[in-house]
């Protein structure tokens, strides 16, 4: 729970910075891209093992989830990728634990609860990184899990759950069994089939 609050706070700070940057410009188109690139640039200066990236660009999002990306990647609006995305590489969070997270929500800095949920639309999301978490929001597309520790982050107080609007496919029965054994707090909503394939 401590990790979740730290992640939520860090994401909220980055998102707040992006929103403030966007609000300071008269040109909404340029402010949006400036705030995204500003957040991304400052994130790229951080240590890749503990850094984070906030972007609404599908290509940058894919890079942030790649082998040379960040342990935490967040979006601040709905994002659509025409290409498949692969989550790969070994990363550690700010507590030094192996982790990867995709934050699909805006966090209220006072309550650390989601104020808004977002959707990542992608043909296929492949998870090759251990301990990958889909935090809140929705991945619209099929998710293929090839690494251990996959789970969702939900908010039981608000009744929101991370969601896969598609199929959730595990590479092995062992990976699926580990997911099935998780508490409801760490399972998400899946509109399609949960299977091994």
Long-range contacts (C-beta under 8 A, 24 or more apart in sequence): 2-95, 3-93, 3-95, 3-97, 3-99, 4-153, 5-112, 6-94, 6-95, 7-72, 7-93, 7-101, 7-103, 7-135, 8-107, 8-112, 9-107, 9-109, 9-112, 10-52, 10-72, 10-94, 11-52, 11-54, 11-72, 11-74, 11-103, 11-107, 12-106, 12-107, 12-108, 12-109, 12-112, 13-109, 14-39, 14-43, 14-52, 14-54, 14-74, 15-54, 15-74, 15-76, 15-106, 15-107, 16-109, 18-54, 18-76, 19-76, 32-56, 36-60, 40-64, 43-70, 46-70, 48-91, 49-91, 49-92, 50-92, 50-93, 50-94, 58-82, 58-83, 61-85, 61-120, 62-86, 65-100, 65-102, 71-99, 71-100, 71-101, 72-100, 72-101, 72-103, 73-101, 73-102, 73-103, 74-102, 74-103, 74-104, 75-103, 75-104, 75-118, 75-120, 75-137, 76-106, 76-118, 77-118, 78-118, 78-119, 78-120, 78-121, 79-118, 79-119, 79-120, 79-121, 80-120, 80-121, 80-122, 81-120, 81-121, 81-122, 81-123, 82-123, 83-122, 83-123, 84-122, 84-123, 84-124, 84-125, 84-126, 85-122, 85-124, 85-125, 85-126, 86-125, 86-126, 86-128, 87-125, 87-126, 87-127, 87-128, 87-129, 87-132, 88-128, 88-129, 89-128, 89-129, 90-129, 90-130, 91-129, 97-131, 98-130, 98-131, 98-149, 99-131, 99-132, 99-133, 100-129, 100-130, 100-131, 100-132, 100-133, 101-132, 101-133, 101-135, 101-153, 102-132, 102-133, 102-134, 102-135, 102-139, 103-135, 103-136, 103-137, 104-134, 104-135, 104-136, 104-137, 104-138, 104-139, 104-162, 105-135, 105-136, 105-137, 105-160, 113-155, 113-157, 113-158, 114-155, 114-158, 114-160, 117-160, 119-165, 133-162, 134-162, 134-164, 134-188, 135-162, 136-160, 136-161, 136-162, 137-162, 137-163, 138-162, 138-163, 138-164, 138-165, 139-163, 139-164, 139-165, 139-166, 140-165, 140-166, 141-165, 141-166, 142-166, 142-167, 142-168, 142-169, 142-192, 143-167, 143-168, 143-169, 144-169, 144-171, 145-169, 145-170, 145-171, 145-175, 145-179, 146-171, 146-175, 147-175, 148-175, 148-178, 149-178, 150-175, 150-179, 151-179, 151-182, 151-186, 151-187, 152-186, 152-187, 152-188, 153-186, 154-185, 154-186, 154-187, 154-188, 156-185, 161-187, 161-188, 161-189, 162-188, 162-189, 163-188, 163-189, 163-190, 163-191, 164-188, 164-189, 164-190, 164-191, 164-192, 165-191, 165-192, 166-190, 166-191, 166-192, 167-192, 167-193, 167-194, 167-195, 168-192, 168-193, 168-194, 168-195, 169-193, 169-194, 169-195, 169-196, 169-197, 170-194, 170-195, 170-196, 170-197, 171-196, 171-197, 172-196
